[in-house]
Amino acid sequence: MLMCMAKLYFRYGAMNCGKTTALIQVAYNYEERGMHVAIVKAAIDSKGADTVVSRLGTTRTVDILATPHQDLAKAVRDLGEIHCVLVDEAQFLEPAQVDQLLALTVEDNIPVIAYGLRADFQRNSFPGSRRLFELAHTVEELKTICRWGKKAIYNGRKVNGSFVFEGNQVAIDGEHSVDYESLCAHCYAREKAAA
């Protein structure tokens, strides 16, 4: 008998490509079929507190707010019967936590779908994203567009409405007048030159 083996998926894209909306839809699909999902979000993402929040206004309470050094495999196993693990803002996970997600697929045969950013506003990878690119069975890009309709691949950070290209890697939108805009390579270069 052929047994289906679970996989670790990394679905990444620039900001506003619909990652959280897709996660909520996948959760709905599993639950519609009577299956149980575990939703995980890195605790450093304070937007929405203990919920994932889609730009479309849809929200969903998380099961695990992942703190640094928390064993995610143990936390998921402690929830009981789980058919799929869905991770929002996976770029904020520690590399060891990504290893733990892989362990859930290999040892427990639970599919894990992680959604996150490829890189920060300076075009540097996040440790969690880097590890997902290294370990994921399947890597899929979720696409969005910049203000000119071109494929957006970068995240521009704005502070008080102006683009900035220096600062800490993590600054959650909605805090300290920080927000983000998805940019194509041309727009990113133009904004950086103008800063």
Summary of the structure (lengths in Angstrom):
residues: 195
radius of gyration: 17.0
end to end distance: 60.8
largest distance: 61.5
contacts: 617
relative contact order: 0.20
helix: 28%
strand: 27%
